[in-house]
Amino acid sequence: MPANRIKIAKDKAELVKSLVSSKDTTGPFQTYVEVMVFAAALGAKQKKRVPLEGIAKDLSPLRQDYFASSFILLINLLSITETKDIRIISDDDLADEQRIHIFEEYANGGLEILQNKLHGAVDYSERLLLVLSSERFKEEQDEEEFDLSKFLA
């Protein structure tokens, strides 16, 4: 079975490059795989799935075997959650293509969120920490919220 590759949207390529640490940048991630997994998790958390309009030419699609087993688990869980069908994790080409497609769209949605949140930031690491902190604060607020409407007659 030929390995499907995970593609990066053309309009997000520069963002992805800038999020990876290199000799030219101080990005918060070590690899493109980490960026895509983070973006997919963010996209899923905020229920933002965006189709890829074009595929980045200057970034090679990522081979699935670059993804650690924990990352493959995320891809599988996103697919099961999205399709509500356990057969999506079967070992065939069609299911593999569907899983990759779902992951790519959630990653693209997450990258779109990051693009908006990081716009104008000089230090992406600091801004990402703020984004994560605000998400955590939102969750705590939601948990503590007490609905008084049930006491209204």
PyMOL commands that place a pseudoatom at each C-alpha (Angstrom):
pseudoatom trace, name=CA, resn=MET, resi=1, chain=A, elem=C, hetatm=0, pos=[0.000, 0.000, 0.000]
pseudoatom trace, name=CA, resn=PRO, resi=2, chain=A, elem=C, hetatm=0, pos=[1.597, 3.311, -1.038]
pseudoatom trace, name=CA, resn=ALA, resi=3, chain=A, elem=C, hetatm=0, pos=[1.839, 5.772, 1.800]
pseudoatom trace, name=CA, resn=ASN, resi=4, chain=A, elem=C, hetatm=0, pos=[-0.372, 8.814, 1.378]
pseudoatom trace, name=CA, resn=ARG, resi=5, chain=A, elem=C, hetatm=0, pos=[1.341, 12.045, 2.201]
pseudoatom trace, name=CA, resn=ILE, resi=6, chain=A, elem=C, hetatm=0, pos=[-0.022, 14.874, 4.315]
pseudoatom trace, name=CA, resn=LYS, resi=7, chain=A, elem=C, hetatm=0, pos=[-0.193, 18.072, 2.338]
pseudoatom trace, name=CA, resn=ILE, resi=8, chain=A, elem=C, hetatm=0, pos=[0.103, 21.659, 3.521]
pseudoatom trace, name=CA, resn=ALA, resi=9, chain=A, elem=C, hetatm=0, pos=[-2.110, 24.393, 2.087]
pseudoatom trace, name=CA, resn=LYS, resi=10, chain=A, elem=C, hetatm=0, pos=[-0.355, 26.798, -0.257]
pseudoatom trace, name=CA, resn=ASP, resi=11, chain=A, elem=C, hetatm=0, pos=[-1.589, 29.870, 1.624]
pseudoatom trace, name=CA, resn=LYS, resi=12, chain=A, elem=C, hetatm=0, pos=[-0.280, 28.519, 4.964]
pseudoatom trace, name=CA, resn=ALA, resi=13, chain=A, elem=C, hetatm=0, pos=[3.212, 27.434, 3.820]
pseudoatom trace, name=CA, resn=GLU, resi=14, chain=A, elem=C, hetatm=0, pos=[5.001, 30.560, 5.049]
pseudoatom trace, name=CA, resn=LEU, resi=15, chain=A, elem=C, hetatm=0, pos=[3.283, 30.325, 8.443]
pseudoatom trace, name=CA, resn=VAL, resi=16, chain=A, elem=C, hetatm=0, pos=[4.267, 26.672, 8.802]
pseudoatom trace, name=CA, resn=LYS, resi=17, chain=A, elem=C, hetatm=0, pos=[7.875, 27.477, 7.898]
pseudoatom trace, name=CA, resn=SER, resi=18, chain=A, elem=C, hetatm=0, pos=[8.001, 30.333, 10.413]
pseudoatom trace, name=CA, resn=LEU, resi=19, chain=A, elem=C, hetatm=0, pos=[6.675, 28.104, 13.207]
pseudoatom trace, name=CA, resn=VAL, resi=20, chain=A, elem=C, hetatm=0, pos=[9.570, 25.662, 12.842]
pseudoatom trace, name=CA, resn=SER, resi=21, chain=A, elem=C, hetatm=0, pos=[12.847, 26.470, 14.532]
pseudoatom trace, name=CA, resn=SER, resi=22, chain=A, elem=C, hetatm=0, pos=[15.752, 26.846, 12.142]
pseudoatom trace, name=CA, resn=LYS, resi=23, chain=A, elem=C, hetatm=0, pos=[18.906, 28.907, 11.713]
pseudoatom trace, name=CA, resn=ASP, resi=24, chain=A, elem=C, hetatm=0, pos=[16.742, 31.745, 10.344]
pseudoatom trace, name=CA, resn=THR, resi=25, chain=A, elem=C, hetatm=0, pos=[13.752, 31.537, 12.710]
pseudoatom trace, name=CA, resn=THR, resi=26, chain=A, elem=C, hetatm=0, pos=[13.051, 30.945, 16.369]
pseudoatom trace, name=CA, resn=GLY, resi=27, chain=A, elem=C, hetatm=0, pos=[9.826, 29.022, 15.853]
pseudoatom trace, name=CA, resn=PRO, resi=28, chain=A, elem=C, hetatm=0, pos=[8.314, 27.134, 18.785]
pseudoatom trace, name=CA, resn=PHE, resi=29, chain=A, elem=C, hetatm=0, pos=[8.257, 23.726, 17.000]
pseudoatom trace, name=CA, resn=GLN, resi=30, chain=A, elem=C, hetatm=0, pos=[11.106, 21.435, 15.973]
pseudoatom trace, name=CA, resn=THR, resi=31, chain=A, elem=C, hetatm=0, pos=[9.436, 19.841, 12.916]
pseudoatom trace, name=CA, resn=TYR, resi=32, chain=A, elem=C, hetatm=0, pos=[6.701, 20.414, 10.356]
pseudoatom trace, name=CA, resn=VAL, resi=33, chain=A, elem=C, hetatm=0, pos=[4.970, 17.315, 11.711]
pseudoatom trace, name=CA, resn=GLU, resi=34, chain=A, elem=C, hetatm=0, pos=[4.663, 18.939, 15.158]
pseudoatom trace, name=CA, resn=VAL, resi=35, chain=A, elem=C, hetatm=0, pos=[3.193, 22.088, 13.591]
pseudoatom trace, name=CA, resn=MET, resi=36, chain=A, elem=C, hetatm=0, pos=[0.606, 20.094, 11.660]
pseudoatom trace, name=CA, resn=VAL, resi=37, chain=A, elem=C, hetatm=0, pos=[-0.381, 17.974, 14.653]
pseudoatom trace, name=CA, resn=PHE, resi=38, chain=A, elem=C, hetatm=0, pos=[-0.753, 21.064, 16.861]
pseudoatom trace, name=CA, resn=ALA, resi=39, chain=A, elem=C, hetatm=0, pos=[-2.775, 22.828, 14.163]
pseudoatom trace, name=CA, resn=ALA, resi=40, chain=A, elem=C, hetatm=0, pos=[-5.039, 19.801, 13.660]
pseudoatom trace, name=CA, resn=ALA, resi=41, chain=A, elem=C, hetatm=0, pos=[-5.680, 19.536, 17.396]
pseudoatom trace, name=CA, resn=LEU, resi=42, chain=A, elem=C, hetatm=0, pos=[-6.481, 23.271, 17.531]
pseudoatom trace, name=CA, resn=GLY, resi=43, chain=A, elem=C, hetatm=0, pos=[-8.744, 22.993, 14.491]
pseudoatom trace, name=CA, resn=ALA, resi=44, chain=A, elem=C, hetatm=0, pos=[-10.589, 20.041, 16.047]
pseudoatom trace, name=CA, resn=LYS, resi=45, chain=A, elem=C, hetatm=0, pos=[-10.903, 21.811, 19.399]
pseudoatom trace, name=CA, resn=GLN, resi=46, chain=A, elem=C, hetatm=0, pos=[-12.501, 24.820, 17.738]
pseudoatom trace, name=CA, resn=LYS, resi=47, chain=A, elem=C, hetatm=0, pos=[-14.430, 22.662, 15.245]
pseudoatom trace, name=CA, resn=LYS, resi=48, chain=A, elem=C, hetatm=0, pos=[-12.776, 24.353, 12.285]
pseudoatom trace, name=CA, resn=ARG, resi=49, chain=A, elem=C, hetatm=0, pos=[-12.269, 22.142, 9.270]
pseudoatom trace, name=CA, resn=VAL, resi=50, chain=A, elem=C, hetatm=0, pos=[-11.145, 24.017, 6.143]
pseudoatom trace, name=CA, resn=PRO, resi=51, chain=A, elem=C, hetatm=0, pos=[-10.551, 22.410, 2.722]
pseudoatom trace, name=CA, resn=LEU, resi=52, chain=A, elem=C, hetatm=0, pos=[-7.152, 23.001, 1.136]
pseudoatom trace, name=CA, resn=GLU, resi=53, chain=A, elem=C, hetatm=0, pos=[-7.455, 25.435, -1.784]
pseudoatom trace, name=CA, resn=GLY, resi=54, chain=A, elem=C, hetatm=0, pos=[-4.009, 24.708, -3.159]
pseudoatom trace, name=CA, resn=ILE, resi=55, chain=A, elem=C, hetatm=0, pos=[-1.042, 22.633, -2.118]
pseudoatom trace, name=CA, resn=ALA, resi=56, chain=A, elem=C, hetatm=0, pos=[2.278, 24.201, -1.115]
pseudoatom trace, name=CA, resn=LYS, resi=57, chain=A, elem=C, hetatm=0, pos=[4.881, 23.659, -3.815]
pseudoatom trace, name=CA, resn=ASP, resi=58, chain=A, elem=C, hetatm=0, pos=[7.874, 24.671, -1.701]
pseudoatom trace, name=CA, resn=LEU, resi=59, chain=A, elem=C, hetatm=0, pos=[7.059, 22.271, 1.167]
pseudoatom trace, name=CA, resn=SER, resi=60, chain=A, elem=C, hetatm=0, pos=[7.047, 18.589, 0.328]
pseudoatom trace, name=CA, resn=PRO, resi=61, chain=A, elem=C, hetatm=0, pos=[4.026, 16.657, 1.573]
pseudoatom trace, name=CA, resn=LEU, resi=62, chain=A, elem=C, hetatm=0, pos=[4.840, 14.887, 4.822]
pseudoatom trace, name=CA, resn=ARG, resi=63, chain=A, elem=C, hetatm=0, pos=[5.166, 11.117, 4.808]
pseudoatom trace, name=CA, resn=GLN, resi=64, chain=A, elem=C, hetatm=0, pos=[2.988, 9.308, 7.312]
pseudoatom trace, name=CA, resn=ASP, resi=65, chain=A, elem=C, hetatm=0, pos=[5.926, 7.389, 8.691]
pseudoatom trace, name=CA, resn=TYR, resi=66, chain=A, elem=C, hetatm=0, pos=[7.337, 10.703, 9.975]
pseudoatom trace, name=CA, resn=PHE, resi=67, chain=A, elem=C, hetatm=0, pos=[4.431, 10.814, 12.409]
pseudoatom trace, name=CA, resn=ALA, resi=68, chain=A, elem=C, hetatm=0, pos=[5.043, 9.114, 15.758]
pseudoatom trace, name=CA, resn=SER, resi=69, chain=A, elem=C, hetatm=0, pos=[2.517, 6.519, 16.862]
pseudoatom trace, name=CA, resn=SER, resi=70, chain=A, elem=C, hetatm=0, pos=[0.888, 9.039, 19.228]
pseudoatom trace, name=CA, resn=PHE, resi=71, chain=A, elem=C, hetatm=0, pos=[0.352, 11.385, 16.267]
pseudoatom trace, name=CA, resn=ILE, resi=72, chain=A, elem=C, hetatm=0, pos=[-1.160, 8.557, 14.192]
pseudoatom trace, name=CA, resn=LEU, resi=73, chain=A, elem=C, hetatm=0, pos=[-3.485, 7.942, 17.134]
pseudoatom trace, name=CA, resn=LEU, resi=74, chain=A, elem=C, hetatm=0, pos=[-4.644, 11.567, 16.898]
pseudoatom trace, name=CA, resn=ILE, resi=75, chain=A, elem=C, hetatm=0, pos=[-5.281, 11.177, 13.166]
pseudoatom trace, name=CA, resn=ASN, resi=76, chain=A, elem=C, hetatm=0, pos=[-7.316, 8.026, 13.831]
pseudoatom trace, name=CA, resn=LEU, resi=77, chain=A, elem=C, hetatm=0, pos=[-9.313, 9.587, 16.676]
pseudoatom trace, name=CA, resn=LEU, resi=78, chain=A, elem=C, hetatm=0, pos=[-10.132, 12.671, 14.605]
pseudoatom trace, name=CA, resn=SER, resi=79, chain=A, elem=C, hetatm=0, pos=[-11.317, 10.410, 11.796]
pseudoatom trace, name=CA, resn=ILE, resi=80, chain=A, elem=C, hetatm=0, pos=[-13.501, 8.257, 14.040]
pseudoatom trace, name=CA, resn=THR, resi=81, chain=A, elem=C, hetatm=0, pos=[-14.987, 11.332, 15.715]
pseudoatom trace, name=CA, resn=GLU, resi=82, chain=A, elem=C, hetatm=0, pos=[-15.694, 12.994, 12.377]
pseudoatom trace, name=CA, resn=THR, resi=83, chain=A, elem=C, hetatm=0, pos=[-17.190, 9.990, 10.585]
pseudoatom trace, name=CA, resn=LYS, resi=84, chain=A, elem=C, hetatm=0, pos=[-18.713, 8.199, 13.593]
pseudoatom trace, name=CA, resn=ASP, resi=85, chain=A, elem=C, hetatm=0, pos=[-17.515, 4.996, 11.911]
pseudoatom trace, name=CA, resn=ILE, resi=86, chain=A, elem=C, hetatm=0, pos=[-14.818, 2.725, 13.352]
pseudoatom trace, name=CA, resn=ARG, resi=87, chain=A, elem=C, hetatm=0, pos=[-14.174, 1.262, 9.876]
pseudoatom trace, name=CA, resn=ILE, resi=88, chain=A, elem=C, hetatm=0, pos=[-12.337, 4.497, 9.004]
pseudoatom trace, name=CA, resn=ILE, resi=89, chain=A, elem=C, hetatm=0, pos=[-9.248, 3.038, 10.681]
pseudoatom trace, name=CA, resn=SER, resi=90, chain=A, elem=C, hetatm=0, pos=[-9.275, -0.106, 8.548]
pseudoatom trace, name=CA, resn=ASP, resi=91, chain=A, elem=C, hetatm=0, pos=[-6.120, -0.917, 6.644]
pseudoatom trace, name=CA, resn=ASP, resi=92, chain=A, elem=C, hetatm=0, pos=[-7.114, -0.031, 3.097]
pseudoatom trace, name=CA, resn=ASP, resi=93, chain=A, elem=C, hetatm=0, pos=[-6.247, 2.747, 0.654]
pseudoatom trace, name=CA, resn=LEU, resi=94, chain=A, elem=C, hetatm=0, pos=[-9.662, 4.437, 0.686]
pseudoatom trace, name=CA, resn=ALA, resi=95, chain=A, elem=C, hetatm=0, pos=[-9.828, 4.642, 4.495]
pseudoatom trace, name=CA, resn=ASP, resi=96, chain=A, elem=C, hetatm=0, pos=[-6.242, 5.892, 4.574]
pseudoatom trace, name=CA, resn=GLU, resi=97, chain=A, elem=C, hetatm=0, pos=[-7.071, 8.653, 2.084]
pseudoatom trace, name=CA, resn=GLN, resi=98, chain=A, elem=C, hetatm=0, pos=[-10.137, 9.653, 4.121]
pseudoatom trace, name=CA, resn=ARG, resi=99, chain=A, elem=C, hetatm=0, pos=[-8.146, 9.834, 7.367]
pseudoatom trace, name=CA, resn=ILE, resi=100, chain=A, elem=C, hetatm=0, pos=[-5.467, 11.972, 5.725]
pseudoatom trace, name=CA, resn=HIS, resi=101, chain=A, elem=C, hetatm=0, pos=[-8.108, 14.235, 4.164]
pseudoatom trace, name=CA, resn=ILE, resi=102, chain=A, elem=C, hetatm=0, pos=[-9.844, 14.804, 7.516]
pseudoatom trace, name=CA, resn=PHE, resi=103, chain=A, elem=C, hetatm=0, pos=[-6.512, 15.481, 9.248]
pseudoatom trace, name=CA, resn=GLU, resi=104, chain=A, elem=C, hetatm=0, pos=[-5.380, 17.899, 6.525]
pseudoatom trace, name=CA, resn=GLU, resi=105, chain=A, elem=C, hetatm=0, pos=[-8.608, 19.893, 6.761]
pseudoatom trace, name=CA, resn=TYR, resi=106, chain=A, elem=C, hetatm=0, pos=[-8.469, 20.153, 10.556]
pseudoatom trace, name=CA, resn=ALA, resi=107, chain=A, elem=C, hetatm=0, pos=[-4.794, 21.148, 10.341]
pseudoatom trace, name=CA, resn=ASN, resi=108, chain=A, elem=C, hetatm=0, pos=[-5.668, 23.769, 7.731]
pseudoatom trace, name=CA, resn=GLY, resi=109, chain=A, elem=C, hetatm=0, pos=[-8.436, 25.095, 9.998]
pseudoatom trace, name=CA, resn=GLY, resi=110, chain=A, elem=C, hetatm=0, pos=[-6.015, 25.235, 12.917]
pseudoatom trace, name=CA, resn=LEU, resi=111, chain=A, elem=C, hetatm=0, pos=[-3.422, 27.011, 10.795]
pseudoatom trace, name=CA, resn=GLU, resi=112, chain=A, elem=C, hetatm=0, pos=[-6.064, 29.556, 9.814]
pseudoatom trace, name=CA, resn=ILE, resi=113, chain=A, elem=C, hetatm=0, pos=[-6.797, 30.174, 13.494]
pseudoatom trace, name=CA, resn=LEU, resi=114, chain=A, elem=C, hetatm=0, pos=[-3.066, 30.510, 14.201]
pseudoatom trace, name=CA, resn=GLN, resi=115, chain=A, elem=C, hetatm=0, pos=[-2.647, 32.864, 11.245]
pseudoatom trace, name=CA, resn=ASN, resi=116, chain=A, elem=C, hetatm=0, pos=[-5.234, 35.188, 12.779]
pseudoatom trace, name=CA, resn=LYS, resi=117, chain=A, elem=C, hetatm=0, pos=[-3.920, 34.897, 16.338]
pseudoatom trace, name=CA, resn=LEU, resi=118, chain=A, elem=C, hetatm=0, pos=[-0.262, 35.303, 15.392]
pseudoatom trace, name=CA, resn=HIS, resi=119, chain=A, elem=C, hetatm=0, pos=[-0.779, 38.184, 12.965]
pseudoatom trace, name=CA, resn=GLY, resi=120, chain=A, elem=C, hetatm=0, pos=[1.673, 40.942, 13.832]
pseudoatom trace, name=CA, resn=ALA, resi=121, chain=A, elem=C, hetatm=0, pos=[3.442, 38.940, 16.528]
pseudoatom trace, name=CA, resn=VAL, resi=122, chain=A, elem=C, hetatm=0, pos=[7.212, 39.143, 16.744]
pseudoatom trace, name=CA, resn=ASP, resi=123, chain=A, elem=C, hetatm=0, pos=[7.666, 36.197, 19.093]
pseudoatom trace, name=CA, resn=TYR, resi=124, chain=A, elem=C, hetatm=0, pos=[5.407, 33.293, 18.074]
pseudoatom trace, name=CA, resn=SER, resi=125, chain=A, elem=C, hetatm=0, pos=[6.333, 31.268, 21.176]
pseudoatom trace, name=CA, resn=GLU, resi=126, chain=A, elem=C, hetatm=0, pos=[5.074, 33.965, 23.524]
pseudoatom trace, name=CA, resn=ARG, resi=127, chain=A, elem=C, hetatm=0, pos=[1.879, 34.478, 21.520]
pseudoatom trace, name=CA, resn=LEU, resi=128, chain=A, elem=C, hetatm=0, pos=[1.227, 30.721, 21.411]
pseudoatom trace, name=CA, resn=LEU, resi=129, chain=A, elem=C, hetatm=0, pos=[1.531, 30.569, 25.186]
pseudoatom trace, name=CA, resn=LEU, resi=130, chain=A, elem=C, hetatm=0, pos=[-1.076, 33.325, 25.418]
pseudoatom trace, name=CA, resn=VAL, resi=131, chain=A, elem=C, hetatm=0, pos=[-3.376, 31.428, 23.047]
pseudoatom trace, name=CA, resn=LEU, resi=132, chain=A, elem=C, hetatm=0, pos=[-3.006, 28.238, 25.086]
pseudoatom trace, name=CA, resn=SER, resi=133, chain=A, elem=C, hetatm=0, pos=[-3.558, 30.106, 28.347]
pseudoatom trace, name=CA, resn=SER, resi=134, chain=A, elem=C, hetatm=0, pos=[-6.706, 31.753, 27.031]
pseudoatom trace, name=CA, resn=GLU, resi=135, chain=A, elem=C, hetatm=0, pos=[-8.049, 28.374, 25.847]
pseudoatom trace, name=CA, resn=ARG, resi=136, chain=A, elem=C, hetatm=0, pos=[-7.367, 26.901, 29.264]
pseudoatom trace, name=CA, resn=PHE, resi=137, chain=A, elem=C, hetatm=0, pos=[-9.010, 29.878, 30.966]
pseudoatom trace, name=CA, resn=LYS, resi=138, chain=A, elem=C, hetatm=0, pos=[-12.080, 29.485, 28.713]
pseudoatom trace, name=CA, resn=GLU, resi=139, chain=A, elem=C, hetatm=0, pos=[-12.372, 25.826, 29.693]
pseudoatom trace, name=CA, resn=GLU, resi=140, chain=A, elem=C, hetatm=0, pos=[-12.128, 26.632, 33.401]
pseudoatom trace, name=CA, resn=GLN, resi=141, chain=A, elem=C, hetatm=0, pos=[-14.712, 29.365, 33.001]
pseudoatom trace, name=CA, resn=ASP, resi=142, chain=A, elem=C, hetatm=0, pos=[-17.080, 27.010, 31.187]
pseudoatom trace, name=CA, resn=GLU, resi=143, chain=A, elem=C, hetatm=0, pos=[-16.724, 24.405, 33.932]
pseudoatom trace, name=CA, resn=GLU, resi=144, chain=A, elem=C, hetatm=0, pos=[-17.408, 26.925, 36.697]
pseudoatom trace, name=CA, resn=GLU, resi=145, chain=A, elem=C, hetatm=0, pos=[-20.345, 28.563, 34.960]
pseudoatom trace, name=CA, resn=PHE, resi=146, chain=A, elem=C, hetatm=0, pos=[-23.562, 27.974, 36.891]
pseudoatom trace, name=CA, resn=ASP, resi=147, chain=A, elem=C, hetatm=0, pos=[-26.802, 28.236, 35.009]
pseudoatom trace, name=CA, resn=LEU, resi=148, chain=A, elem=C, hetatm=0, pos=[-29.385, 30.097, 37.103]
pseudoatom trace, name=CA, resn=SER, resi=149, chain=A, elem=C, hetatm=0, pos=[-32.052, 29.904, 34.398]
pseudoatom trace, name=CA, resn=LYS, resi=150, chain=A, elem=C, hetatm=0, pos=[-33.354, 26.584, 35.770]
pseudoatom trace, name=CA, resn=PHE, resi=151, chain=A, elem=C, hetatm=0, pos=[-34.513, 28.452, 38.875]
pseudoatom trace, name=CA, resn=LEU, resi=152, chain=A, elem=C, hetatm=0, pos=[-36.668, 30.848, 36.880]
pseudoatom trace, name=CA, resn=ALA, resi=153, chain=A, elem=C, hetatm=0, pos=[-40.303, 29.892, 36.701]
for i in range(1, 153): cmd.bond("trace and resi %d" % i, "trace and resi %d" % (i + 1))
show_as sticks, trace
zoom trace
